[in-house]
Amino acid sequence: MLFKKIQLTCFVFFYFTSICYTVQSNENNPGKIDNTAKPVLSLIIRCDHSGLKVGDEIPIIFLIKNEGIVGYTYSDRNYDRSGRMPEYELSAVDEQGEKVPDPRAKWTGGMMGGLGGEGRIASNNSFTKTIALNRWALLTKPGIYQVTGTYYPEGSLSKIISSPIRIKVLPRTDEETGVYINKLSTQLKETKDDQD
């Protein structure tokens, strides 16, 4: 008799445990049980450069870490023919809390491809990608800016938003601006000569 009570108690316990687990699994996706593990990604951004001045390219490093138990596969590329890779997005606000204009805010295109391969990060590993803030925010004045990064993962994973960082952009004197423009003009001429 005691053995049958123990059996019945165990059966009831495991039965209700399995029902609770199924209900919990279905909370975010009613009607579907998803037993497949997915990568859990996190994003940190940083800028390793100091002494940046108005007009300089501002490199922001995306550090994407896989904190899940399964690997994450992604398109590993360094450019997009559209001019920027939409999976790595940046935004900035100035000291007054105003959003810095996006130089391509009215562009309606999307991902246009570019040479690349397949990247994969295992559990507890990460990868980095450096993205120019200037492709996403038109910083034309000196000041301190708050920058936030967003990564759009492959597949059905949700976007990841970083904690904001602060960068300081210094002014240029008129003389420095003249020298900088001449340098850029020379680079542009050399680029055109190489393509002829």
TASULJO-V873955 format. One record per run of one state. SS is the DSSP state (H for helix, E for strand, L for the rest). FROM is the first residue (numbers start at 0). LEN is the number of residues. If there is no record, write none. Layout:
ss/from/len
SS/FROM/LEN
SS/FROM/LEN
//
This chain:
ss/from/len
L/0/1
H/1/25
L/26/14
E/40/6
L/46/6
E/52/1
L/53/5
E/58/8
L/66/5
E/71/6
L/77/10
E/87/6
L/93/5
E/98/1
L/99/16
E/115/6
L/121/4
E/125/7
H/132/3
L/135/7
E/142/9
L/151/8
E/159/2
L/161/3
E/164/6
L/170/3
H/173/22
L/195/1
//
